[in-house]
Amino acid sequence: MTDEELKEQVVLALKGVYDPEIPVDVYELGLIYDIKIFPVNNVYILMTLTSPSCPSAGSIPAEIEEKVRAIEGVSDVSVELTFDPPYSTELMSEVAKLELGFM
C-alpha cells in the first residue's frame, strides 16, 4: 500500500470516530490538523478537541489510535493533542456545517 492509499484508509477510520456530544465525525468537525505517514507505515496524527475542558479528552484520542492501529499494514500510531491553534467552527467541513445547521 502506498503512503497516499494508507492516508486514505486513515481518513476513513477517522470518519468512524465521533465526539459523543456532536453527531459529526472528528474529521469533518475539523479536529484533525495533520496526518503524516512515516517510513514503514508509522502514522502520526495531530489533532485538537472542541475545548481544552472537553469531557471526552481521554476517550477520543484513544479511540482514534485504536481505529488507525486496526488498519492492515499500520506499524505504529502516534496521536498528539494540541490546542494551538485553538479550535474554531471555521475548521468544520461544509458537510459538518450543514449537519449542525451552520449553513
N, CA, C and O atoms as CSV, one atom per row, in Angstrom:
chain,resi,resn,atom,element,x,y,z
A,1,MET,N,N,0.849,-1.169,0.000
A,1,MET,CA,C,0.000,0.000,0.000
A,1,MET,C,C,0.905,1.246,0.000
A,1,MET,O,O,1.871,1.325,0.758
A,2,THR,N,N,0.569,2.220,-0.871
A,2,THR,CA,C,1.349,3.454,-0.922
A,2,THR,C,C,0.995,4.333,0.276
A,2,THR,O,O,0.000,4.099,0.963
A,3,ASP,N,N,1.822,5.344,0.513
A,3,ASP,CA,C,1.542,6.286,1.609
A,3,ASP,C,C,0.195,6.967,1.395
A,3,ASP,O,O,-0.558,7.172,2.347
A,4,GLU,N,N,-0.111,7.321,0.139
A,4,GLU,CA,C,-1.373,8.005,-0.158
A,4,GLU,C,C,-2.567,7.083,0.096
A,4,GLU,O,O,-3.590,7.521,0.621
A,5,GLU,N,N,-2.438,5.824,-0.272
A,5,GLU,CA,C,-3.516,4.858,-0.018
A,5,GLU,C,C,-3.706,4.652,1.486
A,5,GLU,O,O,-4.834,4.554,1.969
A,6,LEU,N,N,-2.602,4.587,2.214
A,6,LEU,CA,C,-2.688,4.431,3.666
A,6,LEU,C,C,-3.353,5.657,4.283
A,6,LEU,O,O,-4.184,5.530,5.182
A,7,LYS,N,N,-2.989,6.842,3.802
A,7,LYS,CA,C,-3.596,8.071,4.327
A,7,LYS,C,C,-5.110,8.065,4.087
A,7,LYS,O,O,-5.874,8.505,4.946
A,8,GLU,N,N,-5.543,7.567,2.924
A,8,GLU,CA,C,-6.976,7.460,2.644
A,8,GLU,C,C,-7.651,6.512,3.629
A,8,GLU,O,O,-8.761,6.779,4.090
A,9,GLN,N,N,-6.988,5.410,3.953
A,9,GLN,CA,C,-7.525,4.457,4.925
A,9,GLN,C,C,-7.615,5.087,6.321
A,9,GLN,O,O,-8.563,4.839,7.065
A,10,VAL,N,N,-6.621,5.897,6.656
A,10,VAL,CA,C,-6.627,6.593,7.949
A,10,VAL,C,C,-7.816,7.554,8.011
A,10,VAL,O,O,-8.518,7.611,9.021
A,11,VAL,N,N,-8.041,8.303,6.938
A,11,VAL,CA,C,-9.174,9.239,6.909
A,11,VAL,C,C,-10.486,8.472,7.073
A,11,VAL,O,O,-11.367,8.908,7.815
A,12,LEU,N,N,-10.625,7.337,6.389
A,12,LEU,CA,C,-11.843,6.525,6.539
A,12,LEU,C,C,-12.026,6.080,7.990
A,12,LEU,O,O,-13.141,6.094,8.511
A,13,ALA,N,N,-10.935,5.687,8.636
A,13,ALA,CA,C,-11.012,5.276,10.044
A,13,ALA,C,C,-11.426,6.453,10.920
A,13,ALA,O,O,-12.240,6.297,11.830
A,14,LEU,N,N,-10.864,7.636,10.646
A,14,LEU,CA,C,-11.190,8.828,11.431
A,14,LEU,C,C,-12.664,9.207,11.282
A,14,LEU,O,O,-13.273,9.740,12.209
A,15,LYS,N,N,-13.223,8.930,10.122
A,15,LYS,CA,C,-14.637,9.253,9.887
A,15,LYS,C,C,-15.564,8.327,10.674
A,15,LYS,O,O,-16.781,8.511,10.665
A,16,GLY,N,N,-14.991,7.339,11.350
A,16,GLY,CA,C,-15.774,6.462,12.212
A,16,GLY,C,C,-15.664,6.821,13.682
A,16,GLY,O,O,-16.172,6.097,14.538
A,17,VAL,N,N,-15.000,7.944,13.986
A,17,VAL,CA,C,-14.833,8.387,15.373
A,17,VAL,C,C,-15.650,9.666,15.573
A,17,VAL,O,O,-15.504,10.635,14.828
A,18,TYR,N,N,-16.508,9.647,16.590
A,18,TYR,CA,C,-17.399,10.781,16.851
A,18,TYR,C,C,-17.175,11.345,18.247
A,18,TYR,O,O,-16.868,10.618,19.192
A,19,ASP,N,N,-17.338,12.664,18.350
A,19,ASP,CA,C,-17.430,13.292,19.662
A,19,ASP,C,C,-18.802,12.877,20.179
A,19,ASP,O,O,-19.795,13.100,19.487
A,20,PRO,N,N,-18.900,12.281,21.369
A,20,PRO,CA,C,-20.198,11.790,21.859
A,20,PRO,C,C,-21.271,12.874,21.971
A,20,PRO,O,O,-22.462,12.566,21.990
A,21,GLU,N,N,-20.856,14.133,22.045
A,21,GLU,CA,C,-21.832,15.221,22.197
A,21,GLU,C,C,-22.248,15.844,20.865
A,21,GLU,O,O,-23.166,16.664,20.829
A,22,ILE,N,N,-21.577,15.459,19.759
A,22,ILE,CA,C,-21.829,16.091,18.463
A,22,ILE,C,C,-22.001,14.983,17.413
A,22,ILE,O,O,-21.155,14.093,17.324
A,23,PRO,N,N,-23.080,15.023,16.616
A,23,PRO,CA,C,-23.343,13.940,15.660
A,23,PRO,C,C,-22.550,14.038,14.350
A,23,PRO,O,O,-23.072,13.715,13.283
A,24,VAL,N,N,-21.300,14.481,14.432
A,24,VAL,CA,C,-20.439,14.613,13.261
A,24,VAL,C,C,-19.082,14.011,13.626
A,24,VAL,O,O,-18.602,14.168,14.749
A,25,ASP,N,N,-18.462,13.310,12.647
A,25,ASP,CA,C,-17.189,12.663,12.947
A,25,ASP,C,C,-16.061,13.685,13.131
A,25,ASP,O,O,-16.170,14.835,12.706
A,26,VAL,N,N,-14.981,13.240,13.772
A,26,VAL,CA,C,-13.870,14.133,14.135
A,26,VAL,C,C,-13.175,14.733,12.912
A,26,VAL,O,O,-12.662,15.850,12.973
A,27,TYR,N,N,-13.159,13.993,11.803
A,27,TYR,CA,C,-12.513,14.508,10.589
A,27,TYR,C,C,-13.311,15.665,10.007
A,27,TYR,O,O,-12.747,16.716,9.705
A,28,GLU,N,N,-14.620,15.481,9.847
A,28,GLU,CA,C,-15.473,16.533,9.290
A,28,GLU,C,C,-15.596,17.726,10.240
A,28,GLU,O,O,-15.782,18.859,9.796
A,29,LEU,N,N,-15.491,17.471,11.544
A,29,LEU,CA,C,-15.539,18.568,12.528
A,29,LEU,C,C,-14.314,19.472,12.437
A,29,LEU,O,O,-14.335,20.599,12.930
A,30,GLY,N,N,-13.251,18.982,11.808
A,30,GLY,CA,C,-12.033,19.778,11.703
A,30,GLY,C,C,-11.093,19.599,12.881
A,30,GLY,O,O,-10.212,20.428,13.108
A,31,LEU,N,N,-11.279,18.510,13.638
A,31,LEU,CA,C,-10.421,18.274,14.806
A,31,LEU,C,C,-9.058,17.711,14.414
A,31,LEU,O,O,-8.131,17.713,15.225
A,32,ILE,N,N,-8.927,17.230,13.175
A,32,ILE,CA,C,-7.664,16.655,12.711
A,32,ILE,C,C,-6.882,17.731,11.974
A,32,ILE,O,O,-7.300,18.185,10.909
A,33,TYR,N,N,-5.761,18.138,12.528
A,33,TYR,CA,C,-4.931,19.186,11.926
A,33,TYR,C,C,-3.945,18.633,10.907
A,33,TYR,O,O,-3.641,19.299,9.918
A,34,ASP,N,N,-3.436,17.411,11.137
A,34,ASP,CA,C,-2.428,16.874,10.235
A,34,ASP,C,C,-2.387,15.350,10.347
A,34,ASP,O,O,-2.609,14.777,11.413
A,35,ILE,N,N,-2.096,14.713,9.213
A,35,ILE,CA,C,-1.866,13.270,9.159
A,35,ILE,C,C,-0.576,13.080,8.378
A,35,ILE,O,O,-0.456,13.538,7.242
A,36,LYS,N,N,0.388,12.403,8.991
A,36,LYS,CA,C,1.653,12.133,8.312
A,36,LYS,C,C,1.911,10.631,8.328
A,36,LYS,O,O,1.621,9.945,9.308
A,37,ILE,N,N,2.455,10.142,7.236
A,37,ILE,CA,C,2.854,8.747,7.139
A,37,ILE,C,C,4.377,8.723,7.058
A,37,ILE,O,O,4.965,9.309,6.149
A,38,PHE,N,N,5.010,8.048,8.002
A,38,PHE,CA,C,6.457,7.927,8.025
A,38,PHE,C,C,6.847,6.518,7.577
A,38,PHE,O,O,6.001,5.624,7.547
A,39,PRO,N,N,8.118,6.314,7.229
A,39,PRO,CA,C,8.549,5.007,6.725
A,39,PRO,C,C,8.096,3.833,7.596
A,39,PRO,O,O,8.018,3.910,8.822
A,40,VAL,N,N,7.814,2.781,6.908
A,40,VAL,CA,C,7.326,1.520,7.447
A,40,VAL,C,C,5.933,1.690,8.076
A,40,VAL,O,O,5.609,1.076,9.092
A,41,ASN,N,N,5.125,2.544,7.437
A,41,ASN,CA,C,3.711,2.699,7.801
A,41,ASN,C,C,3.472,3.138,9.250
A,41,ASN,O,O,2.570,2.637,9.922
A,42,ASN,N,N,4.284,4.071,9.712
A,42,ASN,CA,C,4.043,4.703,11.008
A,42,ASN,C,C,3.177,5.931,10.772
A,42,ASN,O,O,3.502,6.771,9.932
A,43,VAL,N,N,2.079,6.038,11.507
A,43,VAL,CA,C,1.104,7.106,11.301
A,43,VAL,C,C,1.180,8.103,12.453
A,43,VAL,O,O,1.164,7.729,13.625
A,44,TYR,N,N,1.262,9.379,12.088
A,44,TYR,CA,C,1.263,10.475,13.070
A,44,TYR,C,C,0.030,11.332,12.808
A,44,TYR,O,O,-0.217,11.746,11.675
A,45,ILE,N,N,-0.740,11.597,13.855
A,45,ILE,CA,C,-1.937,12.427,13.746
A,45,ILE,C,C,-1.840,13.556,14.755
A,45,ILE,O,O,-1.665,13.325,15.951
A,46,LEU,N,N,-1.956,14.785,14.256
A,46,LEU,CA,C,-2.013,15.965,15.116
A,46,LEU,C,C,-3.468,16.399,15.154
A,46,LEU,O,O,-4.083,16.622,14.112
A,47,MET,N,N,-4.012,16.517,16.346
A,47,MET,CA,C,-5.431,16.835,16.474
A,47,MET,C,C,-5.691,17.790,17.632
A,47,MET,O,O,-4.815,18.070,18.450
A,48,THR,N,N,-6.907,18.271,17.669
A,48,THR,CA,C,-7.349,19.108,18.769
A,48,THR,C,C,-8.700,18.601,19.240
A,48,THR,O,O,-9.220,17.617,18.713
A,49,LEU,N,N,-9.258,19.261,20.215
A,49,LEU,CA,C,-10.613,18.989,20.687
A,49,LEU,C,C,-11.393,20.298,20.614
A,49,LEU,O,O,-10.800,21.368,20.473
A,50,THR,N,N,-12.704,20.220,20.707
A,50,THR,CA,C,-13.512,21.439,20.622
A,50,THR,C,C,-13.224,22.396,21.771
A,50,THR,O,O,-13.455,23.600,21.658
A,51,SER,N,N,-12.715,21.853,22.886
A,51,SER,CA,C,-12.407,22.679,24.053
A,51,SER,C,C,-11.379,21.948,24.911
A,51,SER,O,O,-11.405,20.720,24.993
A,52,PRO,N,N,-10.463,22.698,25.559
A,52,PRO,CA,C,-9.498,22.042,26.465
A,52,PRO,C,C,-10.186,21.287,27.605
A,52,PRO,O,O,-9.611,20.348,28.158
A,53,SER,N,N,-11.405,21.686,27.959
A,53,SER,CA,C,-12.122,21.010,29.041
A,53,SER,C,C,-13.115,19.973,28.520
A,53,SER,O,O,-14.033,19.578,29.239
A,54,CYS,N,N,-12.938,19.536,27.289
A,54,CYS,CA,C,-13.817,18.530,26.673
A,54,CYS,C,C,-13.850,17.276,27.539
A,54,CYS,O,O,-12.796,16.730,27.864
A,55,PRO,N,N,-15.042,16.807,27.920
A,55,PRO,CA,C,-15.118,15.616,28.766
A,55,PRO,C,C,-14.613,14.343,28.081
A,55,PRO,O,O,-14.349,13.342,28.748
A,56,SER,N,N,-14.480,14.379,26.765
A,56,SER,CA,C,-14.002,13.205,26.017
A,56,SER,C,C,-12.513,13.291,25.694
A,56,SER,O,O,-12.035,12.590,24.802
A,57,ALA,N,N,-11.780,14.139,26.403
A,57,ALA,CA,C,-10.355,14.365,26.117
A,57,ALA,C,C,-9.526,13.091,26.179
A,57,ALA,O,O,-8.539,12.969,25.454
A,58,GLY,N,N,-9.896,12.156,27.011
A,58,GLY,CA,C,-9.148,10.908,27.085
A,58,GLY,C,C,-9.639,9.873,26.096
A,58,GLY,O,O,-8.846,9.102,25.556
A,59,SER,N,N,-10.942,9.848,25.852
A,59,SER,CA,C,-11.505,8.772,25.032
A,59,SER,C,C,-11.357,8.995,23.527
A,59,SER,O,O,-11.128,8.030,22.798
A,60,ILE,N,N,-11.478,10.216,23.041
A,60,ILE,CA,C,-11.402,10.444,21.590
A,60,ILE,C,C,-10.011,10.115,21.038
A,60,ILE,O,O,-9.926,9.338,20.086
A,61,PRO,N,N,-8.912,10.664,21.584
A,61,PRO,CA,C,-7.596,10.287,21.054
A,61,PRO,C,C,-7.326,8.779,21.161
A,61,PRO,O,O,-6.708,8.202,20.267
A,62,ALA,N,N,-7.779,8.145,22.233
A,62,ALA,CA,C,-7.576,6.701,22.399
A,62,ALA,C,C,-8.355,5.929,21.339
A,62,ALA,O,O,-7.851,4.947,20.795
A,63,GLU,N,N,-9.572,6.362,21.043
A,63,GLU,CA,C,-10.373,5.690,20.007
A,63,GLU,C,C,-9.750,5.886,18.629
A,63,GLU,O,O,-9.742,4.964,17.814
A,64,ILE,N,N,-9.230,7.078,18.368
A,64,ILE,CA,C,-8.547,7.333,17.100
A,64,ILE,C,C,-7.355,6.390,16.962
A,64,ILE,O,O,-7.185,5.750,15.924
A,65,GLU,N,N,-6.539,6.303,17.996
A,65,GLU,CA,C,-5.370,5.420,17.941
A,65,GLU,C,C,-5.792,3.969,17.702
A,65,GLU,O,O,-5.179,3.267,16.898
A,66,GLU,N,N,-6.823,3.528,18.389
A,66,GLU,CA,C,-7.296,2.148,18.249
A,66,GLU,C,C,-7.779,1.867,16.820
A,66,GLU,O,O,-7.432,0.837,16.241
A,67,LYS,N,N,-8.570,2.772,16.256
A,67,LYS,CA,C,-9.121,2.545,14.912
A,67,LYS,C,C,-8.035,2.598,13.842
A,67,LYS,O,O,-8.069,1.817,12.891
A,68,VAL,N,N,-7.075,3.505,13.985
A,68,VAL,CA,C,-6.000,3.608,12.993
A,68,VAL,C,C,-5.065,2.412,13.123
A,68,VAL,O,O,-4.603,1.876,12.115
A,69,ARG,N,N,-4.787,1.995,14.332
A,69,ARG,CA,C,-3.911,0.843,14.558
A,69,ARG,C,C,-4.510,-0.434,13.958
A,69,ARG,O,O,-3.775,-1.354,13.600
A,70,ALA,N,N,-5.843,-0.492,13.846
A,70,ALA,CA,C,-6.526,-1.670,13.307
A,70,ALA,C,C,-6.414,-1.780,11.780
A,70,ALA,O,O,-6.756,-2.815,11.209
A,71,ILE,N,N,-5.939,-0.724,11.122
A,71,ILE,CA,C,-5.777,-0.753,9.664
A,71,ILE,C,C,-4.651,-1.722,9.318
A,71,ILE,O,O,-3.559,-1.652,9.881
A,72,GLU,N,N,-4.937,-2.631,8.381
A,72,GLU,CA,C,-3.937,-3.621,7.983
A,72,GLU,C,C,-2.692,-2.933,7.434
A,72,GLU,O,O,-2.779,-2.070,6.560
A,73,GLY,N,N,-1.535,-3.325,7.958
A,73,GLY,CA,C,-0.267,-2.777,7.489
A,73,GLY,C,C,0.288,-1.641,8.333
A,73,GLY,O,O,1.454,-1.279,8.178
A,74,VAL,N,N,-0.516,-1.072,9.223
A,74,VAL,CA,C,-0.027,0.019,10.073
A,74,VAL,C,C,0.922,-0.554,11.117
A,74,VAL,O,O,0.587,-1.508,11.817
A,75,SER,N,N,2.115,0.039,11.215
A,75,SER,CA,C,3.110,-0.427,12.181
A,75,SER,C,C,2.932,0.222,13.546
A,75,SER,O,O,2.947,-0.453,14.574
A,76,ASP,N,N,2.763,1.546,13.542
A,76,ASP,CA,C,2.641,2.271,14.807
A,76,ASP,C,C,1.784,3.504,14.591
A,76,ASP,O,O,1.670,3.998,13.469
A,77,VAL,N,N,1.181,4.002,15.663
A,77,VAL,CA,C,0.320,5.184,15.607
A,77,VAL,C,C,0.706,6.115,16.745
A,77,VAL,O,O,0.871,5.689,17.888
A,78,SER,N,N,0.847,7.390,16.413
A,78,SER,CA,C,1.108,8.410,17.416
A,78,SER,C,C,0.061,9.499,17.246
A,78,SER,O,O,-0.059,10.082,16.168
A,79,VAL,N,N,-0.698,9.778,18.299
A,79,VAL,CA,C,-1.714,10.821,18.276
A,79,VAL,C,C,-1.270,11.919,19.230
A,79,VAL,O,O,-1.114,11.688,20.429
A,80,GLU,N,N,-1.068,13.113,18.691
A,80,GLU,CA,C,-0.655,14.255,19.505
A,80,GLU,C,C,-1.815,15.234,19.605
A,80,GLU,O,O,-2.439,15.581,18.602
A,81,LEU,N,N,-2.093,15.669,20.815
A,81,LEU,CA,C,-3.173,16.610,21.084
A,81,LEU,C,C,-2.586,18.006,21.257
A,81,LEU,O,O,-1.623,18.191,22.001
A,82,THR,N,N,-3.170,18.993,20.563
A,82,THR,CA,C,-2.713,20.371,20.683
A,82,THR,C,C,-3.918,21.307,20.775
A,82,THR,O,O,-5.012,20.972,20.323
A,83,PHE,N,N,-3.707,22.452,21.349
A,83,PHE,CA,C,-4.742,23.484,21.371
A,83,PHE,C,C,-4.207,24.764,20.743
A,83,PHE,O,O,-4.714,25.857,20.996
A,84,ASP,N,N,-3.177,24.608,19.922
A,84,ASP,CA,C,-2.569,25.735,19.231
A,84,ASP,C,C,-2.467,25.397,17.746
A,84,ASP,O,O,-1.615,24.590,17.376
A,85,PRO,N,N,-3.279,25.964,16.899
A,85,PRO,CA,C,-4.269,27.000,17.185
A,85,PRO,C,C,-5.516,26.408,17.845
A,85,PRO,O,O,-5.804,25.220,17.700
A,86,PRO,N,N,-6.243,27.248,18.565
A,86,PRO,CA,C,-7.467,26.773,19.213
A,86,PRO,C,C,-8.511,26.376,18.168
A,86,PRO,O,O,-8.518,26.897,17.052
A,87,TYR,N,N,-9.382,25.456,18.542
A,87,TYR,CA,C,-10.444,25.008,17.645
A,87,TYR,C,C,-11.409,26.160,17.348
A,87,TYR,O,O,-11.693,27.002,18.200
A,88,SER,N,N,-11.890,26.159,16.126
A,88,SER,CA,C,-12.882,27.145,15.693
A,88,SER,C,C,-13.837,26.449,14.737
A,88,SER,O,O,-13.437,25.518,14.038
A,89,THR,N,N,-15.085,26.881,14.693
A,89,THR,CA,C,-16.055,26.283,13.773
A,89,THR,C,C,-15.653,26.529,12.316
A,89,THR,O,O,-16.186,25.881,11.415
A,90,GLU,N,N,-14.728,27.450,12.075
A,90,GLU,CA,C,-14.221,27.689,10.721
A,90,GLU,C,C,-13.505,26.451,10.175
A,90,GLU,O,O,-13.362,26.300,8.962
A,91,LEU,N,N,-13.059,25.571,11.065
A,91,LEU,CA,C,-12.332,24.370,10.655
A,91,LEU,C,C,-13.251,23.245,10.170
A,91,LEU,O,O,-12.784,22.268,9.584
A,92,MET,N,N,-14.551,23.383,10.415
A,92,MET,CA,C,-15.505,22.350,10.011
A,92,MET,C,C,-15.643,22.289,8.497
A,92,MET,O,O,-15.539,23.303,7.806
A,93,SER,N,N,-15.880,21.081,7.994
A,93,SER,CA,C,-16.163,20.920,6.568
A,93,SER,C,C,-17.580,21.425,6.290
A,93,SER,O,O,-18.362,21.644,7.216
A,94,GLU,N,N,-17.902,21.607,5.010
A,94,GLU,CA,C,-19.262,22.024,4.649
A,94,GLU,C,C,-20.278,20.968,5.089
A,94,GLU,O,O,-21.392,21.301,5.494
A,95,VAL,N,N,-19.887,19.697,5.007
A,95,VAL,CA,C,-20.772,18.607,5.438
A,95,VAL,C,C,-21.139,18.789,6.912
A,95,VAL,O,O,-22.308,18.686,7.283
A,96,ALA,N,N,-20.143,19.058,7.741
A,96,ALA,CA,C,-20.385,19.240,9.182
A,96,ALA,C,C,-21.231,20.489,9.431
A,96,ALA,O,O,-22.147,20.466,10.252
A,97,LYS,N,N,-20.926,21.572,8.727
A,97,LYS,CA,C,-21.693,22.805,8.912
A,97,LYS,C,C,-23.152,22.597,8.551
A,97,LYS,O,O,-24.038,23.099,9.243
A,98,LEU,N,N,-23.418,21.859,7.470
A,98,LEU,CA,C,-24.805,21.570,7.082
A,98,LEU,C,C,-25.486,20.710,8.141
A,98,LEU,O,O,-26.620,20.983,8.534
A,99,GLU,N,N,-24.792,19.672,8.601
A,99,GLU,CA,C,-25.356,18.746,9.603
A,99,GLU,C,C,-25.716,19.473,10.896
A,99,GLU,O,O,-26.720,19.157,11.534
A,100,LEU,N,N,-24.893,20.443,11.277
A,100,LEU,CA,C,-25.090,21.149,12.551
A,100,LEU,C,C,-25.847,22.453,12.402
A,100,LEU,O,O,-26.029,23.179,13.380
A,101,GLY,N,N,-26.294,22.763,11.186
A,101,GLY,CA,C,-27.115,23.948,10.968
A,101,GLY,C,C,-26.337,25.255,10.908
A,101,GLY,O,O,-26.909,26.311,11.178
A,102,PHE,N,N,-25.061,25.222,10.565
A,102,PHE,CA,C,-24.248,26.432,10.438
A,102,PHE,C,C,-24.373,27.054,9.058
A,102,PHE,O,O,-23.851,28.144,8.822
A,103,MET,N,N,-25.059,26.375,8.142
A,103,MET,CA,C,-25.217,26.909,6.766
A,103,MET,C,C,-26.672,26.934,6.402
A,103,MET,O,O,-27.024,27.344,5.296
